[in-house]
Amino acid sequence: MGKFKGCYFINASVEFGHPDSKINQVCARYKRQIIEMIKIYAQLDEATACQLSILKEGVITTAYTQQDKEASKKVIPILEQLFKL
């Protein structure tokens, strides 16, 4: 694998940013499927699954834009609060 360049779906959505573009619709559908998978496999409600998805997107973006290999570790306190661990 080469250098990490962020989420391909986010990148494609930015490149073809018009909401009516087929590519943007596919990207949005994929992101929605991720939320559904989080709901099912983590047995979470819609709101919590969306929150986790937003955190995930933020980690991916931060890891890429700031070249921060520790980005995922930085959300652990938020996850602990979210799940009251």
Contacts in CASP RR format, 6 or more apart in sequence:
PFRMAT RR
TARGET T0000
AUTHOR 0000-0000-0000
METHOD contacts of the structure
MODEL  1
MGKFKGCYFINASVEFGHPDSKINQVCARYKRQIIEMIKIYAQLDEATAC
QLSILKEGVITTAYTQQDKEASKKVIPILEQLFKL
4 63 0 8 1.000
4 64 0 8 1.000
5 11 0 8 1.000
5 64 0 8 1.000
6 60 0 8 1.000
6 61 0 8 1.000
6 63 0 8 1.000
6 64 0 8 1.000
7 57 0 8 1.000
7 60 0 8 1.000
7 61 0 8 1.000
9 27 0 8 1.000
9 30 0 8 1.000
9 31 0 8 1.000
10 27 0 8 1.000
10 57 0 8 1.000
10 60 0 8 1.000
10 61 0 8 1.000
12 23 0 8 1.000
12 24 0 8 1.000
12 27 0 8 1.000
13 23 0 8 1.000
13 24 0 8 1.000
13 27 0 8 1.000
13 28 0 8 1.000
15 23 0 8 1.000
16 23 0 8 1.000
16 24 0 8 1.000
17 24 0 8 1.000
18 24 0 8 1.000
19 25 0 8 1.000
31 53 0 8 1.000
34 53 0 8 1.000
34 56 0 8 1.000
35 46 0 8 1.000
35 49 0 8 1.000
35 50 0 8 1.000
35 53 0 8 1.000
36 49 0 8 1.000
38 44 0 8 1.000
38 49 0 8 1.000
38 52 0 8 1.000
38 53 0 8 1.000
39 45 0 8 1.000
39 46 0 8 1.000
39 49 0 8 1.000
42 49 0 8 1.000
42 52 0 8 1.000
44 52 0 8 1.000
48 82 0 8 1.000
51 82 0 8 1.000
52 82 0 8 1.000
55 75 0 8 1.000
55 78 0 8 1.000
55 79 0 8 1.000
58 71 0 8 1.000
59 71 0 8 1.000
59 72 0 8 1.000
59 74 0 8 1.000
59 75 0 8 1.000
60 71 0 8 1.000
62 68 0 8 1.000
62 71 0 8 1.000
62 74 0 8 1.000
63 69 0 8 1.000
63 71 0 8 1.000
63 72 0 8 1.000
68 74 0 8 1.000
79 85 0 8 1.000
END
